[in-house]
Amino acid sequence: MRGERLNNGLSVVTAGDGPPLVFLPGLGQGADLSKEVPRSLARSVRAVALGSGRTAHLICRPVDMRSGTTIAELAGWHALALRERFGKPVDVMGVSGGGITALQLAMDHADVVHRLVVSVAASRVSDRGRRDLLRGVELERRGQSSAWIGSGLVAHGPLRLVVAALYARGGGDERAPGEVALIEAVQDWDVTERLGEIAAPTLVVGGTRDPLIPPELARATARGIPDARLLLLRGRGHATTLLDPRAMRATKAFLDEPGTANPTP
């Protein structure tokens, strides 16, 4: 599987058949998908394509995104890429950090978004989430492990131990500049007062045990977007919401509603 370079260091890889669905993944190292598609991203794009019945276009942010880049700038890069690639509004699904970009995209560039699905993301990140994400970066800069802090943001119970072990296994890997830049960018990012500007039909998906995007933030985001729908999965955290098959079933049903589906180009 090999992707393509887009503008401003973005890159894309596709999988599946059917109408297009742009998929913006969450926090991670980023990648130049024209050179290599990491196995985790290959699995993600295939899973989204299969679950949605769409041609999934996974767009990855630059590995070397500079410090000081804003979410608005990042959304602008995506808007340019979508205009050039599709030439008309397209369905967009963003998860976690990708969901943040998707929200900004729908507000600032309404002409490129046909329908919007925002999963484990909201109009701002929780106070704990912002604090712990930044603390993790600071620990790593001092040569210390951030595995326990990071795992607590995405998992709970026995699963947290598994996630912490996985994070610790990769503890020697230096975090990519683009990932650090995204963590810095969300520290003061809050578009709650602008949610009413989103015109695209929107589905917000969250979990009731997500410390990054707690249920009150998911509810507030859905309330702020005109006619938005909300799916809150009881007992699910950040990672388990994404893994819950009900989330993809709800996404597919939302995108496939009669009379509003995005036609095949």
C-alpha positions, 0 to 999 in steps of 0.5 A: 500500500502506497499513498500520495503527497498532497500540499503543505506536507499532508499525504493520503492513502486510500482503501475500499470502494464506494463514495469518498469518505475523508478520514482524519486520524488522531494523535500520532507521529504523522507520516509521509504516506507517499514513502511508507504507510505504517501498519497501524494506519494501513489497518485503520484505513482498511477498517474505516473503508470496510465499516463505512462501505466507502472509499476511505481517504486517510489524510495524515498531517506532516511529521515535521509540522512546526511548533506554533502551527495553529489548528486553523492553519492545519484545517486550511491545508486540509481544505486546499487538499480537499478542493484539489482532490474532490472539487466539491464537498465531501464527507469527513470523519475525524477522530481525536486530534483528527476530529479537532481538525475536522471541526475547525475545517467545517467552521472555516471551510464549509464549502469542502464538508458535506457531512461531518462525523466527530469521534472522541473529539469536541470543541475543546480538550478537557483541562486534564487532557491538555495538562497531561498531554503537555506534561507527557511531552515535558517528561519525555524531554527530560528522558522520563517515560510518559507511558502511565500518563498517556495510558490514563488518557485513553484507557482505564481498568486492566486495559490501561495496563496493556496500553501503558506497556505498549507505550513503554515499549516504544518509549525510546522513540522520540516524539515527532515534531508534528505531534508535539506541535499538535499537542501545543496547539490544543492547549488554547484551542476552544471553538465552543462559541463558534459551533453554531457556524457549522452548517454540515449535518453532524454526528458526535460520538463519545464515551462516558469514561473518556478523560480527554473528551468527557461526556459533558464536552461531547454533549456541549459540542452536539448542542452547539452545532445546529441539529447535530446528533450525539452517540454516547457509549456508556462505560467506554473510554477514548480508545474503547469508543473507537473500537466499539462496533456501535460507533462505526454502525452509527457512522455508516447509518448517518452517512447512508441516510436516503436523500443526503448521501454524498454521490460517487464522483 
